[in-house]
Amino acid sequence: MDFYVSWSHSDALYCEYFTDCPILISAVPDNKNSLRKFKKLPSRLMVDSGAVYYVRKRIPYTVEEIFERQLLTAMPVLHQCPVTFVHVDEPLLNKVTLVEKYGAIERTLINAYEYMNLVRAQNIGKDSNVSILGVIQGYDFPSIQYSIFELKRLGYHKFGIGSLLGRSMSEQIQFISWAAEIVGAKNLHVFGVTGVPQIQAMSRMGISSFDSSRPTKMAIYHQVFYSKPLRTYVIEGSRIDKRYQKISAPLYCNCPVCQENPMDLMNLTHRKYTKVRSIHNYYHFLKTVQPFLRKEDDVNAISNVLRS
């Protein structure tokens, strides 16, 4: 199972600190040329449509516009690492009635048809380094089953399941299990599910991959992770009102940033320190989920000497 860290134009350059670092980037305007910042390429790249962003911001879009933006976003690495393009879905975000939910599923499938035609017209689906992923939207087993059947009929072989964030842990695992049974766990990516019990369950199922923005989000809100077991602290002096225990000095840590200056974690004055905390949080989140990724037990960080 692969872990993709969700990344945006203003986030820390994770790939420059870790040897095996898949990233997920959304095709939103600010991310258009952002991959050019990387001196070291991600080991794998997933380019999401950014549909949640467009729905939340109420920004109108067309499937073709987003597809072209995805191509432009991925261009710097397109033939240098495996790239997955995610079709333009219609999230179930804020959909309350059955009519609204079914409408979102239908829009997702209409978009999937148009998206696959664009893929075929551009001939990118034949590139062995490129995968096309269809997004499953559904609110129960029959709707998930219907969504998958239609995506398969349109020519999709890889799938991702979305709109799980508002659901309980048991519901998330149930929905993932339903999708995995139909498409095969090795063909399924899970969007935005980051609880350790869910990740452990996904590993047992044999899920292909999942993504998370948790290391960055926690850093923004002045929170730091430590592993074994995974725990979260709020930095002393922060105005963020969270239930987590406060911390005024860093604990012992072998992450790349703490090897240089661990007190940088505690600094709340500048965005560059948010990036420092993001790297630290990624390190400890990765150490926590590493046993479920079926890889080596240690997190392979790039030494400070090599990075410099």
C-alpha positions as CSV (number, residue, x, y, z in Angstrom):
1,M,0.0,0.0,0.0
2,D,1.3,3.4,-1.0
3,F,0.8,6.6,1.1
4,Y,0.5,9.8,-1.0
5,V,1.0,13.0,0.9
6,S,-1.4,15.7,-0.3
7,W,0.6,18.7,-1.4
8,S,0.0,22.3,-2.6
9,H,2.1,25.1,-4.0
10,S,2.9,26.6,-0.5
11,D,3.6,23.4,1.3
12,A,7.0,21.9,2.3
13,L,9.0,20.1,-0.4
14,Y,8.6,16.6,1.2
15,C,10.4,14.9,-1.7
16,E,13.7,16.7,-0.9
17,Y,13.7,15.1,2.6
18,F,12.5,11.5,1.9
19,T,13.7,9.0,-0.6
20,D,10.3,7.4,-1.4
21,C,7.7,10.1,-1.4
22,P,4.5,9.8,-3.5
23,I,2.5,13.1,-3.6
24,L,-1.0,14.0,-4.6
25,I,-1.6,17.4,-6.1
26,S,-4.9,19.0,-7.1
27,A,-5.4,20.7,-10.4
28,V,-6.3,24.1,-8.9
29,P,-5.0,27.4,-10.4
30,D,-2.3,28.0,-7.7
31,N,-0.7,24.6,-8.4
32,K,-0.3,25.1,-12.1
33,N,3.5,25.4,-12.3
34,S,4.3,24.4,-8.8
35,L,6.1,21.1,-9.5
36,R,8.9,23.0,-11.1
37,K,10.0,23.9,-7.6
38,F,11.1,20.4,-7.0
39,K,14.8,19.6,-7.3
40,K,14.0,15.9,-6.5
41,L,11.0,14.4,-8.1
42,P,8.3,12.5,-6.3
43,S,8.5,8.7,-6.6
44,R,4.9,8.7,-7.8
45,L,2.5,11.5,-8.6
46,M,-1.3,11.6,-8.5
47,V,-3.1,14.6,-10.0
48,D,-6.5,15.0,-8.5
49,S,-9.2,17.1,-10.3
50,G,-9.6,19.5,-7.4
51,A,-13.3,19.0,-7.5
52,V,-13.8,19.6,-3.8
53,Y,-12.1,23.0,-4.1
54,Y,-14.2,24.1,-7.0
55,V,-17.5,23.0,-5.3
56,R,-16.6,24.7,-2.0
57,K,-15.6,27.9,-3.8
58,R,-18.6,27.7,-6.1
59,I,-16.2,28.2,-9.1
60,P,-17.7,27.0,-12.4
61,Y,-15.6,24.6,-14.5
62,T,-15.6,22.3,-17.4
63,V,-14.2,18.8,-17.6
64,E,-11.9,19.8,-20.5
65,E,-10.5,22.8,-18.5
66,I,-9.6,20.7,-15.6
67,F,-8.1,17.9,-17.7
68,E,-5.9,20.5,-19.5
69,R,-4.9,21.9,-16.1
70,Q,-4.0,18.4,-14.9
71,L,-1.8,17.9,-17.9
72,L,-0.1,21.2,-17.4
73,T,0.4,20.5,-13.7
74,A,2.0,17.1,-14.4
75,M,4.1,18.2,-17.4
76,P,7.4,18.6,-15.5
77,V,7.4,15.0,-14.4
78,L,5.1,13.3,-17.0
79,H,7.7,10.9,-18.4
80,Q,10.0,10.7,-15.4
81,C,7.8,9.0,-12.7
82,P,4.5,7.1,-12.6
83,V,1.6,9.5,-12.9
84,T,-2.1,8.9,-12.1
85,F,-4.7,11.3,-13.4
86,V,-8.0,11.4,-11.5
87,H,-11.2,12.0,-13.4
88,V,-13.4,15.0,-12.6
89,D,-16.0,13.9,-10.1
90,E,-18.9,15.7,-8.4
91,P,-18.4,15.2,-4.6
92,L,-21.3,14.4,-2.4
93,L,-20.3,17.5,-0.3
94,N,-23.3,19.2,1.1
95,K,-25.7,16.9,-0.7
96,V,-28.5,16.1,1.7
97,T,-31.5,14.7,-0.2
98,L,-31.5,11.5,-2.2
99,V,-32.2,13.6,-5.3
100,E,-29.1,15.7,-4.7
101,K,-26.9,12.6,-4.0
102,Y,-28.1,10.8,-7.0
103,G,-27.6,13.9,-9.1
104,A,-24.0,14.1,-8.0
105,I,-23.4,10.4,-8.9
106,E,-25.0,11.0,-12.4
107,R,-22.8,14.1,-12.9
108,T,-19.7,12.1,-11.9
109,L,-20.5,9.5,-14.5
110,I,-21.3,12.0,-17.2
111,N,-17.9,13.7,-16.4
112,A,-16.3,10.2,-16.5
113,Y,-17.5,9.7,-20.1
114,E,-16.2,13.1,-21.2
115,Y,-12.9,12.6,-19.4
116,M,-12.2,9.2,-20.9
117,N,-12.9,10.7,-24.4
118,L,-10.3,13.4,-23.7
119,V,-7.8,10.8,-22.5
120,R,-8.2,8.8,-25.7
121,A,-8.0,11.9,-27.8
122,Q,-4.7,12.9,-26.2
123,N,-3.5,9.3,-26.3
124,I,-2.0,9.5,-22.8
125,G,-3.7,6.4,-21.6
126,K,-1.4,4.2,-23.7
127,D,1.7,5.6,-21.9
128,S,2.9,2.8,-19.6
129,N,3.9,5.4,-17.0
130,V,0.3,6.9,-16.9
131,S,-2.8,5.5,-15.1
132,I,-6.3,6.9,-15.3
133,L,-8.4,6.6,-12.1
134,G,-12.2,6.8,-12.0
135,V,-13.8,8.2,-8.8
136,I,-16.5,6.2,-7.2
137,Q,-19.3,8.2,-5.6
138,G,-22.0,6.6,-3.6
139,Y,-24.0,6.8,-0.4
140,D,-24.9,3.1,0.1
141,F,-23.9,-0.3,-1.4
142,P,-26.3,-0.2,-4.4
143,S,-25.2,3.3,-5.4
144,I,-21.5,2.3,-5.1
145,Q,-22.1,-0.8,-7.1
146,Y,-23.9,1.2,-9.8
147,S,-21.2,3.8,-9.9
148,I,-18.5,1.1,-10.3
149,F,-20.5,-0.8,-13.0
150,E,-20.8,2.4,-15.1
151,L,-17.2,3.4,-14.7
152,K,-16.1,-0.1,-15.8
153,R,-18.4,0.2,-18.8
154,L,-16.7,3.4,-19.7
155,G,-13.2,1.8,-19.7
156,Y,-11.9,2.5,-16.2
157,H,-9.7,-0.1,-14.6
158,K,-8.3,1.8,-11.6
159,F,-10.6,3.4,-9.1
160,G,-10.7,5.8,-6.1
161,I,-13.4,6.1,-3.5
162,G,-14.3,9.6,-2.3
163,S,-16.7,11.5,-0.1
164,L,-15.8,9.5,3.1
165,L,-14.7,12.4,5.3
166,G,-18.0,13.0,7.0
167,R,-18.6,9.4,7.9
168,S,-17.7,7.5,11.1
169,M,-14.8,5.2,11.2
170,S,-16.9,2.0,10.9
171,E,-18.8,3.5,7.9
172,Q,-15.6,4.5,6.2
173,I,-14.2,0.9,6.5
174,Q,-17.6,-0.5,5.3
175,F,-17.7,1.7,2.2
176,I,-14.0,0.9,1.4
177,S,-14.7,-2.8,1.9
178,W,-17.7,-2.7,-0.5
179,A,-15.7,-1.0,-3.2
180,A,-12.7,-3.3,-2.8
181,E,-14.9,-6.4,-3.1
182,I,-16.2,-5.2,-6.5
183,V,-13.1,-3.7,-8.1
184,G,-10.4,-5.6,-6.3
185,A,-8.4,-4.0,-3.5
186,K,-5.2,-3.8,-5.6
187,N,-7.1,-1.5,-8.0
188,L,-8.5,0.9,-5.3
189,H,-7.2,4.2,-3.9
190,V,-8.9,5.7,-0.9
191,F,-9.2,9.5,-0.7
192,G,-8.6,11.4,2.5
193,V,-9.0,8.7,5.1
194,T,-6.2,9.1,7.7
195,G,-7.2,7.4,10.9
196,V,-4.7,4.8,12.0
197,P,-7.4,2.1,12.5
198,Q,-8.8,2.7,9.0
199,I,-5.3,2.5,7.6
200,Q,-4.7,-0.7,9.4
201,A,-8.0,-2.1,8.0
202,M,-7.1,-1.0,4.5
203,S,-3.8,-2.8,4.8
204,R,-5.5,-6.0,5.8
205,M,-7.8,-5.7,2.7
206,G,-4.8,-5.1,0.4
207,I,-5.8,-1.6,-0.7
208,S,-3.5,-0.1,-3.3
209,S,-3.0,3.4,-1.8
210,F,-4.4,6.3,0.2
211,D,-3.7,10.0,0.6
212,S,-3.5,12.4,3.5
213,S,-3.0,16.1,4.1
214,R,-2.8,15.5,7.9
215,P,1.0,16.4,8.4
216,T,0.5,19.8,6.8
217,K,-2.9,20.6,8.3
218,M,-1.7,19.8,11.8
219,A,1.4,22.0,11.3
220,I,-0.7,24.9,10.2
221,Y,-2.7,24.7,13.4
222,H,0.5,24.7,15.5
223,Q,0.4,21.0,16.3
224,V,3.2,18.5,16.2
225,F,3.2,14.7,16.0
226,Y,5.4,12.2,17.8
227,S,5.3,8.5,17.0
228,K,5.3,5.1,18.9
229,P,2.5,5.6,19.6
230,L,1.2,8.5,17.4
231,R,0.3,11.4,19.6
232,T,-0.4,15.1,19.0
233,Y,0.7,18.2,21.0
234,V,-0.3,21.8,20.7
235,I,2.7,24.3,20.9
236,E,2.7,26.4,24.0
237,G,1.8,30.0,23.1
238,S,-0.6,29.1,20.3
239,R,-4.0,30.6,20.3
240,I,-5.4,27.4,18.7
241,D,-7.9,26.0,21.2
242,K,-7.5,22.2,21.0
243,R,-7.9,19.4,23.5
244,Y,-4.4,18.1,22.9
245,Q,-1.7,18.4,25.6
246,K,0.5,21.5,25.3
247,I,4.3,21.3,24.6
248,S,6.9,24.1,25.2
249,A,10.0,22.2,24.1
250,P,10.6,19.6,21.5
251,L,11.0,15.9,22.5
252,Y,13.8,13.8,21.3
253,C,13.5,13.2,17.5
254,N,15.5,11.9,14.6
255,C,13.6,13.6,11.8
256,P,15.6,15.7,9.3
257,V,14.6,19.1,10.7
258,C,15.1,18.1,14.4
259,Q,18.6,17.0,13.5
260,E,19.4,20.6,12.5
261,N,17.4,22.7,15.0
262,P,14.6,21.1,16.9
263,M,13.5,24.5,18.5
264,D,12.3,25.6,15.0
265,L,9.3,23.4,15.6
266,M,8.2,25.7,18.4
267,N,8.5,28.9,16.4
268,L,5.0,30.3,15.5
269,T,6.2,33.5,13.8
270,H,6.7,32.7,10.1
271,R,5.3,30.3,7.5
272,K,8.7,28.7,7.0
273,Y,8.3,27.2,10.5
274,T,5.0,25.7,9.4
275,K,6.9,23.9,6.7
276,V,9.5,22.7,9.3
277,R,6.6,21.3,11.4
278,S,5.1,19.7,8.3
279,I,8.3,17.7,7.6
280,H,8.5,16.7,11.2
281,N,4.9,15.6,11.2
282,Y,5.3,13.7,8.0
283,Y,8.2,11.8,9.4
284,H,6.2,10.7,12.5
285,F,3.0,10.0,10.6
286,L,5.0,7.8,8.1
287,K,6.7,6.0,11.0
288,T,3.3,5.2,12.4
289,V,1.8,3.9,9.2
290,Q,5.0,2.2,7.9
291,P,4.1,-1.3,9.2
292,F,0.9,-1.2,7.2
293,L,2.6,-0.2,3.9
294,R,4.4,-3.5,3.5
295,K,7.8,-1.8,3.2
296,E,10.9,-1.6,5.3
297,D,10.4,-0.6,8.9
298,D,12.5,2.6,8.8
299,V,11.6,5.9,7.3
300,N,14.3,6.7,4.7
301,A,15.1,10.4,5.2
302,I,17.7,12.0,3.0
303,S,20.7,13.1,5.0
304,N,21.3,16.8,5.6
305,V,24.7,16.5,3.8
306,L,23.2,15.1,0.7
307,R,20.3,17.6,0.7
308,S,22.6,20.5,1.0
